[in-house]
């Protein structure tokens, strides 16, 4: 079937470039009396200003990195509020750090265990200070916390 489709495409391309090859005897008479082609009316959506408006909206969404056309970003700017990743997740990361430090101290006092606790706490510090990609911050921390939960030394 693929070869049939390719052969038809080649035949169509050839007849497009050489129309006299395919046309029969009465074609000269038929082409003289044929009406010129008039395309269908596209309607109200063919207005170029609508297209320009859509491009402006797309640029706003790309500039603000907000699929809601920057409404949230604009409200923060107009309200004078700066709400970034550290403001949203900083307290949560600090709480995890304190919990991990308490667990590490308890494990050290008990004489072992908690080998991943230090790495989770240090990773939390790296995440808290904004190193790395913002999209991966919570995923990395969750992955390390899960690894620590699954560690054999931390099983009760």
N, C-alpha and C positions, 0 to 999 in steps of 0.2 A: 504494500500500500504506500510506503514511503516513496518508492520510485515512481509510482503513478502520480503522486502529488507533485514531486519535483518535475516530472515531465509536463504536467499541466501548467505549472508555474513558468517553465521555459517557453511553452507554447503561448501563454498569455503575454509574456514579455516580448516575444517575437512579433506577435500580432499588434501589440501596442506600438512598436517602432516601425513596422511595415504593414499598415492596414490594408493595402491593396492585395496582399497575399491571400487574405482570408475572405475578402468580399466577393460575392457572386456577380452575375451579369447585370442584374437590375439595380445594383448598388449606386451607380452614378445618378440614376433617376431618383432613387429614394433619398439620397443625401441632398439633392437639390430642393426637394419639397419638404424635408424634415424641419420641424420647429427647433429653434435654438434651445439649449438646455437652460432651465431656470431652477436654481436650487431652492429648497424649502426655506421659508422664513424662519430664522432662529428664535425670534421672540425677544422678550424684554431682557433676558439674561445675556444678550450679546452686547450690551452696553460696555464700552471699554472702561468707564469710570467704576463699574462694579469690580472689574478685574484689578484695577489700581487700588481700590479700597481693600480688597482681599490681600494684596501684597503688603499694604501698610499694616494690616492686622498681623500678618505672618511675621513681619520684621519686629513688631512690638513683642510678640510672643517669643521670638528668638533672642531679642535683646534682654528681656526680663527673665528668661528661662522659666516662664510661668505659662501654663496652658490656659489660664483664666485671664489672658490678655493683660497681665500685670496689675490686676485690680488689688490683689493682696499686697504685692510689692509697693504699689502706689499708696495704699492706705498706711503702710508702715512708714514710708517716706514723709507723707503729709502729716502723720501723727508724731513724727520725730522719734520713732522707736527703731532700735536696731536689734533685730531678733535673728541671730545667726545660729550656727550649729552649736557653738559653745554655750550660748544662752539656753538653748533647748535641751541639750543632753549633758552639759557640764555637771549639774547637780547629781544626775543619775550615775555618771561615771565616777564621781567622787564617792558616792555612797557605795558603789561596788568596790572601789579601792579600799575604803575603810573596812568593809566586810572581809576582803581578801587579806588585809594586813592583820586583822584579828585572828583569822584562821591560820595564817602563817605563824603568828606568835603562839597560838595554842598548839600547833603541830610541833614547833620547835621546843616548847615546854614539855610536850609529851615524848619527845625524843625521836622524831622521824616523821615521814610522810610529807605531803604537801609539796612535791617537787615542782609542780606546775604553778603553784600559787605565786611565786615570785615573777614568773614570766607573764602571768595574767595581770598582775599589778603593774609591771613595767609597761606592758602593752596598753593598759588603761591610761598610764601617764602619757605615752606617745599619742594615743587617740585624743586625750584631753587637750593636749597642746597643739593639736591640729595638723599633725604630720600625716601625709598620705591622702588618698582620695576620699572626699566626703561621703561618696556613695558606699564605700566599702567599710567605713568606720564601725558601724553597728554590727555588720556581718562578721568582721574579724573578731570583735570582742565576744560576740555570741559563740563563735566557733571555739575560741579559747576557753570560754566558760564551760562549754559542753565537754571539751577535752578534759578539763579538770574534774568535772563531775564523774566522768567515766574512768578516771585514773584509778588503778587498783589500790593505791595507798589511801585514797579518800573514801573507800567503801566502808560503810559502818557494819 
